[in-house]
Every structure is written in C-alpha cells, then in structure tokens.
Amino acid sequence: MMGHSHAMSGVVGWMAVVPLVQGTEFLGLSFDLGAGEIVAGSLVCAGAALLPDLDHRSATVTKTYGKVTETLSGILSWAFGGHRVGTHSFLFAVLMGVLVQLLALWSELAVQVFVFLLIGIALQGLGFGLDKNRAASGIINALGTAAITIALFTSGVNYTWLGLAVAFGCVLHFVGDMITKMGVPLFWPISKKKIGQGQGFVTDGPVEKKVVTPLLTVGVIVYSVYLFDWPELLPAY
C-alpha cells in the first residue's frame, strides 16, 4: 500500500485496540489510556506503520528527514536484503519494539525525541505539507510536530507502551502489504516466501484509492466519535 494508507491504518489500528486493552495488563505494563495516550498512540502507530518502508529509497518515510533517513534507508536495505524483504518480517517488528522499549526505560528525553520523529513521519505520511515546495513542507511538518509533541508532553502522556505501539504499527504495515499483490516475507530469514503474493490488489490502484482509503477515513471518524464520546472508556483522573 501507499504511505498515506499505511499511516491511516496505524491511526485506525491503535484506536481499534484501545477498548480491548483498556484497564488490562500485558508484559507487566498497565494500560490506563486517557485521551492523550489515544492521540499519542495513534500518531506513534501511524509513524511506525511507515518504518518498514525505510528499505525503499523513494518511500515517504525515507524522504521525511532528508539525508538522515536516506542514509538509514540505505543501511537497512543492505542489512535486510532490499525492499519488502527483512524489514517486512516479524523479526523487524520485534527488533524495533524491543529497541524502542529499552529506549523508553533508558531516558525520558530519548522517548520524547523518538516520539517527535515518529509524529513527523506520521504527519508526512498523512499528507500534511506542500508536495511542490519541499522546504515549506519541512517547516510546516517540523512546526506541527513540535507543537503536538510539546502538547502531549505537557499533558503528562505515559509512554510505557511505546515499544508495543511501534511493533504493532510495523505489523499493521505488514497486513496492509499482505493484501497487495507483492505480499510480504513475514518469517524472514527462516523463510523468504512472501505471504499474499499475487493474491491482492495493485498498490495505488483503484481498489486502494476507491475502497481502502475511504474505509480507513471512515474508520478514523467512527473510532474518534466512539472513543471520545464515551467517557466510561477513558480512565478517571
């Protein structure tokens, strides 16, 4: 799927699991997700849902931070065997999740920096910016990202779930690509077989444009109304 579809799937995916995990515990983490965590998680998941495409030099995520992400793209493409190979596997999702979770345990500042980077990627994927003016687009993205990150920080958002959200975003990316004709090698490097290959729709084709993207948009609206109009779903502070 295209970058905007992956980003939208991250938003919808996080919102969809909030009612399921609210008030539960998993791997020692307690999920008491307020409005701030819902917004933050949606944007984190949206950004993480673009990370697997860092293996492609023309992907939205690769172009987001210029030479930094372009260099990282080259490294990941080499290390994981090219586009839609290792970065589209459960191994990559687990590695990203563990790395970020360790980051969250190590430093609060590192968490805020990583959240800033993911929100910037999310906004770029969701189409906030000016395609014809890259400099202006970068400024708009940076200002919007900084404003959101600071607002979330000052509201006291708890990011103990950050690693899980990043891994979940990556998995949502895999699901999106599995329903396209290229498929993904989920069990790489044990198996290089691409699950879903030749069975789905064409990336950026009529199905994605006229069915998938509208459904994801409706999903964001429905879940927003559902989550924020039902106070009992949110913890009391």
C-alpha positions as a Markdown table, in Angstrom:
| # | Residue | x | y | z |
|---|---|---|---|---|
| 1 | Met | 0.0 | 0.0 | 0.0 |
| 2 | Met | 1.0 | 3.6 | -0.3 |
| 3 | Gly | 2.4 | 5.7 | 2.6 |
| 4 | His | -0.9 | 7.5 | 3.3 |
| 5 | Ser | -2.8 | 4.2 | 3.5 |
| 6 | His | -0.2 | 2.7 | 5.9 |
| 7 | Ala | -0.3 | 5.8 | 8.1 |
| 8 | Met | -4.1 | 5.8 | 8.2 |
| 9 | Ser | -4.1 | 2.1 | 9.1 |
| 10 | Gly | -1.8 | 2.9 | 12.1 |
| 11 | Val | -4.3 | 5.5 | 13.4 |
| 12 | Val | -7.3 | 3.2 | 12.9 |
| 13 | Gly | -5.4 | 0.2 | 14.4 |
| 14 | Trp | -4.5 | 1.9 | 17.6 |
| 15 | Met | -8.0 | 3.3 | 18.1 |
| 16 | Ala | -9.4 | -0.1 | 17.5 |
| 17 | Val | -7.3 | -1.8 | 20.2 |
| 18 | Val | -7.9 | 0.8 | 22.9 |
| 19 | Pro | -11.3 | -0.5 | 24.0 |
| 20 | Leu | -9.8 | -4.1 | 24.0 |
| 21 | Val | -6.7 | -3.3 | 26.2 |
| 22 | Gln | -8.1 | -0.6 | 28.4 |
| 23 | Gly | -7.6 | -1.5 | 32.1 |
| 24 | Thr | -5.6 | -4.6 | 31.3 |
| 25 | Glu | -2.0 | -5.6 | 31.9 |
| 26 | Phe | 0.4 | -7.1 | 29.4 |
| 27 | Leu | 4.1 | -8.0 | 29.9 |
| 28 | Gly | 4.0 | -6.1 | 33.2 |
| 29 | Leu | 2.5 | -2.9 | 31.6 |
| 30 | Ser | -0.8 | -1.5 | 32.8 |
| 31 | Phe | -3.0 | 0.1 | 30.1 |
| 32 | Asp | -4.8 | 3.0 | 31.5 |
| 33 | Leu | -5.1 | 5.1 | 28.3 |
| 34 | Gly | -6.5 | 8.6 | 28.5 |
| 35 | Ala | -7.3 | 11.0 | 25.7 |
| 36 | Gly | -3.6 | 11.9 | 25.5 |
| 37 | Glu | -2.5 | 8.3 | 25.1 |
| 38 | Ile | -5.1 | 7.7 | 22.4 |
| 39 | Val | -3.9 | 10.7 | 20.4 |
| 40 | Ala | -0.2 | 9.9 | 21.0 |
| 41 | Gly | -0.6 | 6.2 | 20.3 |
| 42 | Ser | -2.5 | 6.9 | 17.1 |
| 43 | Leu | 0.3 | 9.1 | 15.8 |
| 44 | Val | 3.1 | 6.8 | 17.0 |
| 45 | Cys | 1.4 | 3.9 | 15.3 |
| 46 | Ala | 0.9 | 5.9 | 12.1 |
| 47 | Gly | 4.6 | 6.7 | 12.1 |
| 48 | Ala | 5.6 | 3.2 | 13.0 |
| 49 | Ala | 3.4 | 1.8 | 10.2 |
| 50 | Leu | 5.7 | 3.5 | 7.7 |
| 51 | Leu | 9.0 | 2.3 | 9.2 |
| 52 | Pro | 9.2 | -1.0 | 7.3 |
| 53 | Asp | 9.4 | 1.0 | 4.0 |
| 54 | Leu | 12.7 | 2.6 | 5.1 |
| 55 | Asp | 14.2 | -0.1 | 2.9 |
| 56 | His | 12.9 | 1.8 | -0.2 |
| 57 | Arg | 14.8 | 4.9 | -1.3 |
| 58 | Ser | 11.7 | 6.6 | -2.7 |
| 59 | Ala | 9.3 | 5.9 | 0.2 |
| 60 | Thr | 7.6 | 8.6 | 2.2 |
| 61 | Val | 9.4 | 7.7 | 5.4 |
| 62 | Thr | 12.8 | 7.8 | 3.6 |
| 63 | Lys | 12.3 | 11.3 | 2.4 |
| 64 | Thr | 10.9 | 12.7 | 5.6 |
| 65 | Tyr | 14.2 | 13.7 | 7.3 |
| 66 | Gly | 16.4 | 14.1 | 4.2 |
| 67 | Lys | 19.9 | 12.7 | 4.3 |
| 68 | Val | 19.4 | 11.2 | 7.8 |
| 69 | Thr | 16.6 | 8.9 | 6.7 |
| 70 | Glu | 18.0 | 8.4 | 3.3 |
| 71 | Thr | 21.3 | 7.1 | 4.8 |
| 72 | Leu | 19.3 | 4.9 | 7.3 |
| 73 | Ser | 17.3 | 3.6 | 4.3 |
| 74 | Gly | 20.5 | 2.5 | 2.5 |
| 75 | Ile | 21.8 | 0.8 | 5.6 |
| 76 | Leu | 18.5 | -1.1 | 6.3 |
| 77 | Ser | 18.1 | -2.0 | 2.6 |
| 78 | Trp | 21.5 | -3.6 | 2.6 |
| 79 | Ala | 21.2 | -5.3 | 6.0 |
| 80 | Phe | 17.7 | -6.7 | 5.4 |
| 81 | Gly | 18.1 | -7.7 | 1.7 |
| 82 | Gly | 16.3 | -5.0 | -0.2 |
| 83 | His | 12.7 | -3.8 | -0.5 |
| 84 | Arg | 9.9 | -5.9 | 1.1 |
| 85 | Val | 12.4 | -8.4 | 2.4 |
| 86 | Gly | 13.7 | -8.4 | 6.0 |
| 87 | Thr | 12.1 | -5.1 | 7.1 |
| 88 | His | 8.7 | -6.7 | 6.3 |
| 89 | Ser | 9.1 | -9.5 | 8.7 |
| 90 | Phe | 8.1 | -10.3 | 12.3 |
| 91 | Leu | 11.8 | -10.2 | 13.2 |
| 92 | Phe | 12.0 | -6.5 | 12.2 |
| 93 | Ala | 8.8 | -5.6 | 14.2 |
| 94 | Val | 10.2 | -7.4 | 17.3 |
| 95 | Leu | 13.6 | -5.7 | 16.9 |
| 96 | Met | 12.0 | -2.3 | 16.6 |
| 97 | Gly | 9.7 | -2.9 | 19.5 |
| 98 | Val | 12.4 | -4.1 | 21.9 |
| 99 | Leu | 14.8 | -1.3 | 20.8 |
| 100 | Val | 12.2 | 1.4 | 21.5 |
| 101 | Gln | 11.1 | -0.2 | 24.8 |
| 102 | Leu | 14.7 | -0.2 | 26.0 |
| 103 | Leu | 14.9 | 3.4 | 24.9 |
| 104 | Ala | 11.8 | 4.2 | 27.0 |
| 105 | Leu | 13.4 | 2.6 | 30.0 |
| 106 | Trp | 16.7 | 4.4 | 29.5 |
| 107 | Ser | 15.8 | 8.0 | 29.1 |
| 108 | Glu | 12.6 | 10.2 | 29.1 |
| 109 | Leu | 14.4 | 12.7 | 26.8 |
| 110 | Ala | 15.1 | 9.9 | 24.3 |
| 111 | Val | 11.5 | 8.9 | 24.4 |
| 112 | Gln | 10.4 | 12.5 | 23.6 |
| 113 | Val | 12.9 | 12.7 | 20.7 |
| 114 | Phe | 11.7 | 9.4 | 19.3 |
| 115 | Val | 8.1 | 10.4 | 19.6 |
| 116 | Phe | 8.9 | 13.7 | 17.8 |
| 117 | Leu | 10.5 | 11.7 | 14.9 |
| 118 | Leu | 7.6 | 9.3 | 14.6 |
| 119 | Ile | 4.9 | 12.1 | 14.7 |
| 120 | Gly | 6.9 | 13.9 | 12.0 |
| 121 | Ile | 6.8 | 10.7 | 9.9 |
| 122 | Ala | 3.1 | 10.2 | 10.6 |
| 123 | Leu | 2.2 | 13.8 | 9.5 |
| 124 | Gln | 4.2 | 13.4 | 6.4 |
| 125 | Gly | 2.5 | 10.1 | 5.6 |
| 126 | Leu | -0.9 | 11.6 | 6.3 |
| 127 | Gly | -0.2 | 14.3 | 3.8 |
| 128 | Phe | 0.4 | 17.4 | 6.0 |
| 129 | Gly | 2.7 | 19.6 | 3.9 |
| 130 | Leu | 3.2 | 21.0 | 0.5 |
| 131 | Asp | 4.4 | 18.5 | -2.1 |
| 132 | Lys | 5.5 | 21.1 | -4.6 |
| 133 | Asn | 7.6 | 23.0 | -2.1 |
| 134 | Arg | 9.8 | 20.7 | 0.0 |
| 135 | Ala | 11.4 | 23.5 | 2.1 |
| 136 | Ala | 8.0 | 24.8 | 3.1 |
| 137 | Ser | 6.7 | 21.3 | 3.7 |
| 138 | Gly | 9.6 | 20.6 | 6.0 |
| 139 | Ile | 8.9 | 23.8 | 8.0 |
| 140 | Ile | 5.2 | 23.0 | 8.3 |
| 141 | Asn | 5.9 | 19.4 | 9.4 |
| 142 | Ala | 8.5 | 20.5 | 12.0 |
| 143 | Leu | 6.3 | 23.2 | 13.5 |
| 144 | Gly | 3.3 | 20.9 | 13.6 |
| 145 | Thr | 5.3 | 18.0 | 15.0 |
| 146 | Ala | 6.9 | 20.2 | 17.7 |
| 147 | Ala | 3.5 | 21.6 | 18.8 |
| 148 | Ile | 1.9 | 18.2 | 19.1 |
| 149 | Thr | 4.9 | 16.7 | 20.9 |
| 150 | Ile | 5.1 | 19.5 | 23.4 |
| 151 | Ala | 1.3 | 19.4 | 24.0 |
| 152 | Leu | 1.4 | 15.7 | 24.7 |
| 153 | Phe | 4.4 | 16.1 | 27.0 |
| 154 | Thr | 2.8 | 18.9 | 29.0 |
| 155 | Ser | -0.4 | 16.8 | 29.3 |
| 156 | Gly | 1.6 | 14.1 | 31.0 |
| 157 | Val | 1.2 | 11.3 | 28.5 |
| 158 | Asn | 2.6 | 8.0 | 29.8 |
| 159 | Tyr | 4.7 | 6.3 | 27.1 |
| 160 | Thr | 5.4 | 3.0 | 28.9 |
| 161 | Trp | 3.6 | 1.3 | 26.0 |
| 162 | Leu | 5.8 | 2.9 | 23.3 |
| 163 | Gly | 7.7 | -0.2 | 22.2 |
| 164 | Leu | 4.5 | -2.3 | 21.8 |
| 165 | Ala | 2.9 | 0.5 | 19.8 |
| 166 | Val | 5.9 | 0.6 | 17.5 |
| 167 | Ala | 5.9 | -3.1 | 16.9 |
| 168 | Phe | 2.1 | -3.0 | 16.4 |
| 169 | Gly | 2.5 | -0.3 | 13.8 |
| 170 | Cys | 5.0 | -2.4 | 11.9 |
| 171 | Val | 2.7 | -5.4 | 12.0 |
| 172 | Leu | -0.2 | -3.2 | 10.6 |
| 173 | His | 2.1 | -2.3 | 7.8 |
| 174 | Phe | 2.7 | -6.0 | 7.0 |
| 175 | Val | -1.1 | -6.6 | 7.0 |
| 176 | Gly | -1.5 | -3.7 | 4.5 |
| 177 | Asp | 1.1 | -5.1 | 2.2 |
| 178 | Met | -0.1 | -8.7 | 2.5 |
| 179 | Ile | -3.4 | -7.7 | 0.8 |
| 180 | Thr | -1.5 | -6.3 | -2.2 |
| 181 | Lys | -0.1 | -8.4 | -5.0 |
| 182 | Met | 3.5 | -8.2 | -3.8 |
| 183 | Gly | 3.0 | -9.9 | -0.4 |
| 184 | Val | 5.5 | -9.9 | 2.5 |
| 185 | Pro | 8.0 | -12.5 | 3.9 |
| 186 | Leu | 6.7 | -12.5 | 7.4 |
| 187 | Phe | 9.0 | -15.3 | 8.6 |
| 188 | Trp | 12.2 | -14.0 | 7.1 |
| 189 | Pro | 15.0 | -15.1 | 7.4 |
| 190 | Ile | 13.7 | -18.6 | 8.2 |
| 191 | Ser | 11.5 | -18.4 | 5.1 |
| 192 | Lys | 11.6 | -16.0 | 2.2 |
| 193 | Lys | 8.2 | -16.9 | 0.9 |
| 194 | Lys | 6.0 | -13.8 | 0.5 |
| 195 | Ile | 2.6 | -14.4 | 2.1 |
| 196 | Gly | -0.2 | -13.0 | -0.1 |
| 197 | Gln | 1.9 | -12.6 | -3.2 |
| 198 | Gly | -0.2 | -12.4 | -6.3 |
| 199 | Gln | -3.5 | -12.5 | -4.5 |
| 200 | Gly | -4.4 | -9.0 | -3.6 |
| 201 | Phe | -4.9 | -5.6 | -5.3 |
| 202 | Val | -2.4 | -3.4 | -7.0 |
| 203 | Thr | -0.6 | -0.8 | -4.9 |
| 204 | Asp | -2.1 | 2.7 | -5.6 |
| 205 | Gly | -4.7 | 1.1 | -7.9 |
| 206 | Pro | -8.5 | 1.7 | -8.0 |
| 207 | Val | -9.2 | -0.7 | -5.0 |
| 208 | Glu | -6.8 | 1.2 | -2.7 |
| 209 | Lys | -8.0 | 4.6 | -3.9 |
| 210 | Lys | -11.7 | 4.0 | -4.0 |
| 211 | Val | -12.2 | 1.3 | -1.3 |
| 212 | Val | -9.3 | 1.1 | 1.2 |
| 213 | Thr | -8.5 | 4.8 | 1.7 |
| 214 | Pro | -12.2 | 5.8 | 2.1 |
| 215 | Leu | -12.8 | 2.9 | 4.6 |
| 216 | Leu | -9.8 | 3.9 | 6.6 |
| 217 | Thr | -11.0 | 7.5 | 6.7 |
| 218 | Val | -14.4 | 6.4 | 7.9 |
| 219 | Gly | -12.7 | 4.2 | 10.5 |
| 220 | Val | -10.8 | 7.2 | 11.9 |
| 221 | Ile | -14.1 | 9.2 | 12.2 |
| 222 | Val | -16.1 | 6.4 | 13.7 |
| 223 | Tyr | -13.5 | 5.5 | 16.3 |
| 224 | Ser | -12.9 | 9.1 | 17.2 |
| 225 | Val | -16.6 | 9.6 | 17.9 |
| 226 | Tyr | -16.8 | 6.3 | 19.7 |
| 227 | Leu | -13.8 | 6.8 | 22.0 |
| 228 | Phe | -14.1 | 10.4 | 22.8 |
| 229 | Asp | -17.9 | 10.5 | 23.2 |
| 230 | Trp | -18.0 | 7.6 | 25.6 |
| 231 | Pro | -16.2 | 8.8 | 28.8 |
| 232 | Glu | -16.5 | 5.5 | 30.5 |
| 233 | Leu | -13.9 | 4.1 | 28.1 |
| 234 | Leu | -11.4 | 6.6 | 29.4 |
| 235 | Pro | -9.8 | 6.3 | 32.9 |
| 236 | Ala | -10.9 | 8.9 | 35.5 |
| 237 | Tyr | -8.1 | 11.2 | 36.8 |
